[in-house]
Amino acid sequence: MHTDQDDNEYFAVPKAVTIGWDVENGAPSEGSYVHPHGIISLTAPKLCVKEWTGPHFVGGRFVPKRLAEEHSLRLPKYPDAHQIVKLEDV
């Protein structure tokens, strides 16, 4: 695996947690890991992307309004029938 996306022979946009990243802390400080071109979080952003500065999308409308309110989740507004939305400010 490459750590520099300019050397990649593929275009990486993982969903959920990126390969080699810690679920809570994100990309490792050393060693090999995937440096994606963008990230797609399912349902809501995970802790591991809190320092991410690249393109970030949230996909899915899986959380009922009542559950979101109960857990104080700030979920994005999906326009029309869209199933994915780009986060401008993560």
N, CA, C and O atoms as CSV, one atom per row, in Angstrom:
chain,resi,resn,atom,element,x,y,z
A,1,MET,N,N,0.842,-1.179,0.000
A,1,MET,CA,C,0.000,0.000,0.000
A,1,MET,C,C,0.879,1.231,0.000
A,1,MET,O,O,1.995,1.216,0.518
A,2,HIS,N,N,0.371,2.276,-0.576
A,2,HIS,CA,C,1.127,3.519,-0.672
A,2,HIS,C,C,0.657,4.514,0.380
A,2,HIS,O,O,-0.497,4.492,0.810
A,3,THR,N,N,1.571,5.382,0.782
A,3,THR,CA,C,1.177,6.458,1.679
A,3,THR,C,C,1.027,7.760,0.916
A,3,THR,O,O,0.493,8.725,1.464
A,4,ASP,N,N,1.474,7.821,-0.314
A,4,ASP,CA,C,1.396,9.034,-1.117
A,4,ASP,C,C,0.408,8.807,-2.248
A,4,ASP,O,O,0.640,7.965,-3.115
A,5,GLN,N,N,-0.689,9.550,-2.247
A,5,GLN,CA,C,-1.714,9.307,-3.250
A,5,GLN,C,C,-1.245,9.616,-4.660
A,5,GLN,O,O,-1.852,9.121,-5.609
A,6,ASP,N,N,-0.189,10.415,-4.852
A,6,ASP,CA,C,0.317,10.692,-6.189
A,6,ASP,C,C,0.952,9.459,-6.817
A,6,ASP,O,O,1.034,9.370,-8.042
A,7,ASP,N,N,1.402,8.512,-6.009
A,7,ASP,CA,C,2.023,7.288,-6.513
A,7,ASP,C,C,1.008,6.175,-6.751
A,7,ASP,O,O,1.351,5.128,-7.302
A,8,ASN,N,N,-0.231,6.393,-6.342
A,8,ASN,CA,C,-1.239,5.341,-6.473
A,8,ASN,C,C,-1.545,5.039,-7.925
A,8,ASN,O,O,-1.570,5.934,-8.770
A,9,GLU,N,N,-1.777,3.777,-8.202
A,9,GLU,CA,C,-2.223,3.358,-9.517
A,9,GLU,C,C,-3.734,3.178,-9.504
A,9,GLU,O,O,-4.304,2.671,-10.470
A,10,TYR,N,N,-4.375,3.577,-8.446
A,10,TYR,CA,C,-5.811,3.427,-8.299
A,10,TYR,C,C,-6.364,4.676,-7.637
A,10,TYR,O,O,-5.619,5.456,-7.043
A,11,PHE,N,N,-7.648,4.859,-7.738
A,11,PHE,CA,C,-8.334,5.989,-7.121
A,11,PHE,C,C,-9.066,5.451,-5.906
A,11,PHE,O,O,-10.005,4.668,-6.052
A,12,ALA,N,N,-8.662,5.848,-4.721
A,12,ALA,CA,C,-9.208,5.291,-3.481
A,12,ALA,C,C,-10.232,6.224,-2.850
A,12,ALA,O,O,-9.917,7.365,-2.515
A,13,VAL,N,N,-11.446,5.741,-2.692
A,13,VAL,CA,C,-12.492,6.435,-1.948
A,13,VAL,C,C,-13.192,5.383,-1.095
A,13,VAL,O,O,-14.184,4.792,-1.521
A,14,PRO,N,N,-12.673,5.151,0.112
A,14,PRO,CA,C,-13.241,4.102,0.958
A,14,PRO,C,C,-14.562,4.518,1.588
A,14,PRO,O,O,-14.844,5.704,1.759
A,15,LYS,N,N,-15.355,3.526,1.925
A,15,LYS,CA,C,-16.536,3.782,2.733
A,15,LYS,C,C,-16.259,3.203,4.119
A,15,LYS,O,O,-15.506,2.240,4.262
A,16,ALA,N,N,-16.861,3.788,5.107
A,16,ALA,CA,C,-16.619,3.397,6.496
A,16,ALA,C,C,-15.198,3.773,6.896
A,16,ALA,O,O,-14.808,4.924,6.702
A,17,VAL,N,N,-14.415,2.862,7.442
A,17,VAL,CA,C,-13.069,3.180,7.932
A,17,VAL,C,C,-12.025,2.772,6.897
A,17,VAL,O,O,-12.059,1.657,6.375
A,18,THR,N,N,-11.106,3.675,6.607
A,18,THR,CA,C,-10.052,3.430,5.629
A,18,THR,C,C,-9.109,2.334,6.108
A,18,THR,O,O,-8.765,2.285,7.289
A,19,ILE,N,N,-8.688,1.456,5.205
A,19,ILE,CA,C,-7.784,0.352,5.537
A,19,ILE,C,C,-6.517,0.888,6.189
A,19,ILE,O,O,-5.876,1.798,5.663
A,20,GLY,N,N,-6.158,0.320,7.337
A,20,GLY,CA,C,-4.948,0.712,8.044
A,20,GLY,C,C,-5.150,1.840,9.044
A,20,GLY,O,O,-4.242,2.147,9.816
A,21,TRP,N,N,-6.321,2.460,9.043
A,21,TRP,CA,C,-6.595,3.542,9.981
A,21,TRP,C,C,-7.189,2.981,11.270
A,21,TRP,O,O,-7.900,1.976,11.251
A,22,ASP,N,N,-6.895,3.635,12.382
A,22,ASP,CA,C,-7.507,3.301,13.661
A,22,ASP,C,C,-8.925,3.884,13.672
A,22,ASP,O,O,-9.127,5.013,13.224
A,23,VAL,N,N,-9.887,3.147,14.167
A,23,VAL,CA,C,-11.287,3.569,14.146
A,23,VAL,C,C,-11.504,4.898,14.872
A,23,VAL,O,O,-12.359,5.686,14.468
A,24,GLU,N,N,-10.751,5.154,15.926
A,24,GLU,CA,C,-10.937,6.387,16.686
A,24,GLU,C,C,-9.891,7.449,16.382
A,24,GLU,O,O,-10.192,8.641,16.440
A,25,ASN,N,N,-8.657,7.036,16.055
A,25,ASN,CA,C,-7.563,7.998,15.909
A,25,ASN,C,C,-7.178,8.337,14.478
A,25,ASN,O,O,-6.370,9.241,14.265
A,26,GLY,N,N,-7.725,7.649,13.503
A,26,GLY,CA,C,-7.446,7.971,12.110
A,26,GLY,C,C,-6.172,7.346,11.578
A,26,GLY,O,O,-5.770,6.261,11.996
A,27,ALA,N,N,-5.534,8.062,10.633
A,27,ALA,CA,C,-4.346,7.547,9.951
A,27,ALA,C,C,-3.191,7.360,10.929
A,27,ALA,O,O,-3.000,8.177,11.829
A,28,PRO,N,N,-2.423,6.288,10.754
A,28,PRO,CA,C,-1.271,6.066,11.634
A,28,PRO,C,C,-0.180,7.093,11.360
A,28,PRO,O,O,-0.112,7.660,10.269
A,29,SER,N,N,0.660,7.329,12.340
A,29,SER,CA,C,1.753,8.294,12.171
A,29,SER,C,C,2.935,7.685,11.437
A,29,SER,O,O,3.820,8.413,10.988
A,30,GLU,N,N,2.967,6.365,11.304
A,30,GLU,CA,C,4.060,5.704,10.583
A,30,GLU,C,C,3.554,4.407,9.964
A,30,GLU,O,O,2.482,3.912,10.311
A,31,GLY,N,N,4.341,3.870,9.045
A,31,GLY,CA,C,3.970,2.615,8.395
A,31,GLY,C,C,3.094,2.838,7.177
A,31,GLY,O,O,2.758,3.971,6.834
A,32,SER,N,N,2.733,1.751,6.534
A,32,SER,CA,C,1.924,1.813,5.320
A,32,SER,C,C,0.438,1.850,5.641
A,32,SER,O,O,-0.039,1.152,6.536
A,33,TYR,N,N,-0.274,2.665,4.904
A,33,TYR,CA,C,-1.722,2.737,5.011
A,33,TYR,C,C,-2.250,3.396,3.742
A,33,TYR,O,O,-1.493,4.013,2.992
A,34,VAL,N,N,-3.520,3.264,3.514
A,34,VAL,CA,C,-4.138,3.880,2.351
A,34,VAL,C,C,-4.386,5.354,2.633
A,34,VAL,O,O,-4.976,5.704,3.656
A,35,HIS,N,N,-3.937,6.219,1.726
A,35,HIS,CA,C,-4.250,7.644,1.793
A,35,HIS,C,C,-5.285,7.904,0.704
A,35,HIS,O,O,-4.928,8.066,-0.463
A,36,PRO,N,N,-6.560,7.945,1.072
A,36,PRO,CA,C,-7.616,8.034,0.072
A,36,PRO,C,C,-7.720,9.416,-0.576
A,36,PRO,O,O,-7.223,10.410,-0.046
A,37,HIS,N,N,-8.371,9.448,-1.719
A,37,HIS,CA,C,-8.644,10.704,-2.412
A,37,HIS,C,C,-9.861,11.397,-1.807
A,37,HIS,O,O,-10.020,12.610,-1.944
A,38,GLY,N,N,-10.698,10.646,-1.154
A,38,GLY,CA,C,-11.903,11.145,-0.514
A,38,GLY,C,C,-12.436,10.067,0.410
A,38,GLY,O,O,-11.956,8.934,0.391
A,39,ILE,N,N,-13.426,10.413,1.217
A,39,ILE,CA,C,-13.998,9.462,2.173
A,39,ILE,C,C,-15.519,9.514,2.078
A,39,ILE,O,O,-16.109,10.584,1.935
A,40,ILE,N,N,-16.141,8.344,2.161
A,40,ILE,CA,C,-17.593,8.242,2.255
A,40,ILE,C,C,-17.918,7.618,3.608
A,40,ILE,O,O,-17.590,6.458,3.859
A,41,SER,N,N,-18.555,8.383,4.465
A,41,SER,CA,C,-18.987,7.861,5.765
A,41,SER,C,C,-20.422,7.382,5.630
A,41,SER,O,O,-21.261,8.074,5.054
A,42,LEU,N,N,-20.701,6.208,6.156
A,42,LEU,CA,C,-22.064,5.695,6.126
A,42,LEU,C,C,-22.800,6.130,7.382
A,42,LEU,O,O,-22.302,5.926,8.490
A,43,THR,N,N,-23.943,6.708,7.236
A,43,THR,CA,C,-24.822,7.211,8.283
A,43,THR,C,C,-24.303,8.498,8.918
A,43,THR,O,O,-24.994,9.516,8.895
A,44,ALA,N,N,-23.096,8.468,9.484
A,44,ALA,CA,C,-22.517,9.648,10.129
A,44,ALA,C,C,-20.996,9.530,10.108
A,44,ALA,O,O,-20.466,8.420,10.059
A,45,PRO,N,N,-20.278,10.674,10.146
A,45,PRO,CA,C,-18.808,10.614,10.183
A,45,PRO,C,C,-18.319,9.875,11.422
A,45,PRO,O,O,-18.918,9.976,12.493
A,46,LYS,N,N,-17.236,9.139,11.269
A,46,LYS,CA,C,-16.625,8.399,12.372
A,46,LYS,C,C,-15.532,9.257,13.014
A,46,LYS,O,O,-15.060,10.219,12.406
A,47,LEU,N,N,-15.133,8.913,14.232
A,47,LEU,CA,C,-14.082,9.656,14.928
A,47,LEU,C,C,-12.782,9.706,14.135
A,47,LEU,O,O,-12.053,10.696,14.202
A,48,CYS,N,N,-12.488,8.654,13.391
A,48,CYS,CA,C,-11.202,8.573,12.691
A,48,CYS,C,C,-11.043,9.620,11.593
A,48,CYS,O,O,-9.934,9.796,11.087
A,49,VAL,N,N,-12.101,10.318,11.206
A,49,VAL,CA,C,-11.980,11.313,10.141
A,49,VAL,C,C,-12.019,12.751,10.663
A,49,VAL,O,O,-12.158,13.689,9.879
A,50,LYS,N,N,-11.899,12.929,11.968
A,50,LYS,CA,C,-12.006,14.284,12.522
A,50,LYS,C,C,-10.896,15.213,12.047
A,50,LYS,O,O,-11.091,16.428,12.025
A,51,GLU,N,N,-9.740,14.679,11.666
A,51,GLU,CA,C,-8.635,15.501,11.159
A,51,GLU,C,C,-8.576,15.506,9.631
A,51,GLU,O,O,-7.701,16.154,9.057
A,52,TRP,N,N,-9.477,14.806,8.971
A,52,TRP,CA,C,-9.486,14.688,7.512
A,52,TRP,C,C,-9.795,16.040,6.879
A,52,TRP,O,O,-10.714,16.734,7.315
A,53,THR,N,N,-9.037,16.417,5.856
A,53,THR,CA,C,-9.246,17.700,5.190
A,53,THR,C,C,-9.652,17.550,3.725
A,53,THR,O,O,-9.922,18.546,3.054
A,54,GLY,N,N,-9.696,16.325,3.229
A,54,GLY,CA,C,-10.071,16.096,1.832
A,54,GLY,C,C,-11.577,16.008,1.655
A,54,GLY,O,O,-12.331,16.242,2.599
A,55,PRO,N,N,-12.021,15.668,0.441
A,55,PRO,CA,C,-13.451,15.534,0.179
A,55,PRO,C,C,-14.084,14.472,1.077
A,55,PRO,O,O,-13.540,13.382,1.255
A,56,HIS,N,N,-15.233,14.811,1.634
A,56,HIS,CA,C,-15.906,13.916,2.583
A,56,HIS,C,C,-17.403,13.918,2.283
A,56,HIS,O,O,-18.042,14.968,2.215
A,57,PHE,N,N,-17.936,12.732,2.108
A,57,PHE,CA,C,-19.350,12.559,1.821
A,57,PHE,C,C,-19.979,11.681,2.892
A,57,PHE,O,O,-19.320,10.808,3.457
A,58,VAL,N,N,-21.263,11.919,3.168
A,58,VAL,CA,C,-22.026,11.046,4.056
A,58,VAL,C,C,-23.122,10.420,3.208
A,58,VAL,O,O,-23.826,11.107,2.467
A,59,GLY,N,N,-23.253,9.104,3.328
A,59,GLY,CA,C,-24.250,8.397,2.535
A,59,GLY,C,C,-25.235,7.651,3.399
A,59,GLY,O,O,-24.866,7.058,4.413
A,60,GLY,N,N,-26.479,7.681,2.999
A,60,GLY,CA,C,-27.508,6.906,3.676
A,60,GLY,C,C,-28.398,7.751,4.554
A,60,GLY,O,O,-27.969,8.731,5.164
A,61,ARG,N,N,-29.615,7.352,4.596
A,61,ARG,CA,C,-30.608,8.004,5.453
A,61,ARG,C,C,-31.165,6.940,6.396
A,61,ARG,O,O,-32.354,6.625,6.365
A,62,PHE,N,N,-30.298,6.401,7.222
A,62,PHE,CA,C,-30.645,5.220,8.007
A,62,PHE,C,C,-31.114,5.513,9.425
A,62,PHE,O,O,-31.672,4.632,10.079
A,63,VAL,N,N,-30.901,6.727,9.914
A,63,VAL,CA,C,-31.195,7.024,11.314
A,63,VAL,C,C,-32.566,7.693,11.422
A,63,VAL,O,O,-32.772,8.771,10.864
A,64,PRO,N,N,-33.492,7.072,12.126
A,64,PRO,CA,C,-34.799,7.701,12.327
A,64,PRO,C,C,-34.651,9.010,13.111
A,64,PRO,O,O,-33.774,9.129,13.966
A,65,LYS,N,N,-35.504,9.981,12.819
A,65,LYS,CA,C,-35.439,11.298,13.453
A,65,LYS,C,C,-35.437,11.186,14.981
A,65,LYS,O,O,-34.667,11.870,15.654
A,66,ARG,N,N,-36.288,10.335,15.519
A,66,ARG,CA,C,-36.378,10.177,16.982
A,66,ARG,C,C,-35.048,9.710,17.579
A,66,ARG,O,O,-34.626,10.210,18.622
A,67,LEU,N,N,-34.392,8.756,16.923
A,67,LEU,CA,C,-33.107,8.247,17.403
A,67,LEU,C,C,-32.029,9.328,17.311
A,67,LEU,O,O,-31.201,9.451,18.214
A,68,ALA,N,N,-32.031,10.103,16.237
A,68,ALA,CA,C,-31.065,11.197,16.081
A,68,ALA,C,C,-31.241,12.228,17.197
A,68,ALA,O,O,-30.258,12.713,17.758
A,69,GLU,N,N,-32.475,12.556,17.513
A,69,GLU,CA,C,-32.746,13.513,18.589
A,69,GLU,C,C,-32.328,12.951,19.945
A,69,GLU,O,O,-31.743,13.661,20.763
A,70,GLU,N,N,-32.626,11.686,20.179
A,70,GLU,CA,C,-32.298,11.031,21.450
A,70,GLU,C,C,-30.795,11.049,21.722
A,70,GLU,O,O,-30.375,11.168,22.874
A,71,HIS,N,N,-29.985,10.931,20.673
A,71,HIS,CA,C,-28.530,10.886,20.824
A,71,HIS,C,C,-27.846,12.188,20.400
A,71,HIS,O,O,-26.625,12.228,20.246
A,72,SER,N,N,-28.625,13.239,20.215
A,72,SER,CA,C,-28.110,14.561,19.830
A,72,SER,C,C,-27.215,14.499,18.595
A,72,SER,O,O,-26.174,15.154,18.539
A,73,LEU,N,N,-27.628,13.707,17.608
A,73,LEU,CA,C,-26.861,13.602,16.368
A,73,LEU,C,C,-27.209,14.769,15.451
A,73,LEU,O,O,-28.378,15.113,15.272
A,74,ARG,N,N,-26.182,15.362,14.882
A,74,ARG,CA,C,-26.382,16.427,13.895
A,74,ARG,C,C,-26.113,15.827,12.516
A,74,ARG,O,O,-24.983,15.850,12.028
A,75,LEU,N,N,-27.128,15.308,11.914
A,75,LEU,CA,C,-26.996,14.665,10.614
A,75,LEU,C,C,-27.239,15.689,9.511
A,75,LEU,O,O,-27.980,16.651,9.708
A,76,PRO,N,N,-26.618,15.486,8.350
A,76,PRO,CA,C,-26.781,16.453,7.260
A,76,PRO,C,C,-28.189,16.409,6.676
A,76,PRO,O,O,-28.903,15.413,6.796
A,77,LYS,N,N,-28.564,17.506,6.047
A,77,LYS,CA,C,-29.827,17.563,5.318
A,77,LYS,C,C,-29.578,17.003,3.922
A,77,LYS,O,O,-28.636,17.412,3.243
A,78,TYR,N,N,-30.409,16.084,3.504
A,78,TYR,CA,C,-30.301,15.497,2.171
A,78,TYR,C,C,-31.296,16.199,1.252
A,78,TYR,O,O,-32.497,16.197,1.522
A,79,PRO,N,N,-30.802,16.804,0.162
A,79,PRO,CA,C,-31.741,17.454,-0.757
A,79,PRO,C,C,-32.583,16.426,-1.514
A,79,PRO,O,O,-32.086,15.383,-1.940
A,80,ASP,N,N,-33.847,16.741,-1.667
A,80,ASP,CA,C,-34.769,15.893,-2.435
A,80,ASP,C,C,-34.657,14.430,-2.004
A,80,ASP,O,O,-34.782,14.125,-0.818
A,81,ALA,N,N,-34.424,13.530,-2.950
A,81,ALA,CA,C,-34.322,12.097,-2.655
A,81,ALA,C,C,-32.877,11.617,-2.662
A,81,ALA,O,O,-32.629,10.414,-2.748
A,82,HIS,N,N,-31.917,12.538,-2.573
A,82,HIS,CA,C,-30.500,12.157,-2.605
A,82,HIS,C,C,-30.154,11.219,-1.454
A,82,HIS,O,O,-30.692,11.345,-0.354
A,83,GLN,N,N,-29.258,10.286,-1.717
A,83,GLN,CA,C,-28.804,9.329,-0.714
A,83,GLN,C,C,-27.397,9.642,-0.222
A,83,GLN,O,O,-26.880,8.944,0.650
A,84,ILE,N,N,-26.770,10.685,-0.769
A,84,ILE,CA,C,-25.412,11.064,-0.395
A,84,ILE,C,C,-25.317,12.586,-0.422
A,84,ILE,O,O,-25.950,13.245,-1.247
A,85,VAL,N,N,-24.523,13.129,0.485
A,85,VAL,CA,C,-24.336,14.571,0.542
A,85,VAL,C,C,-22.870,14.860,0.860
A,85,VAL,O,O,-22.252,14.157,1.660
A,86,LYS,N,N,-22.321,15.894,0.231
A,86,LYS,CA,C,-20.932,16.290,0.495
A,86,LYS,C,C,-20.909,17.205,1.713
A,86,LYS,O,O,-21.697,18.145,1.817
A,87,LEU,N,N,-19.996,16.915,2.628
A,87,LEU,CA,C,-19.833,17.761,3.809
A,87,LEU,C,C,-18.851,18.872,3.469
A,87,LEU,O,O,-17.716,18.603,3.076
A,88,GLU,N,N,-19.273,20.089,3.616
A,88,GLU,CA,C,-18.401,21.228,3.316
A,88,GLU,C,C,-17.528,21.572,4.511
A,88,GLU,O,O,-16.380,21.981,4.343
A,89,ASP,N,N,-18.058,21.411,5.705
A,89,ASP,CA,C,-17.315,21.707,6.932
A,89,ASP,C,C,-17.375,20.496,7.838
A,89,ASP,O,O,-18.405,20.226,8.457
A,90,VAL,N,N,-16.272,19.761,7.916
A,90,VAL,CA,C,-16.236,18.553,8.743
A,90,VAL,C,C,-15.754,18.908,10.119
A,90,VAL,O,O,-15.647,18.036,10.981
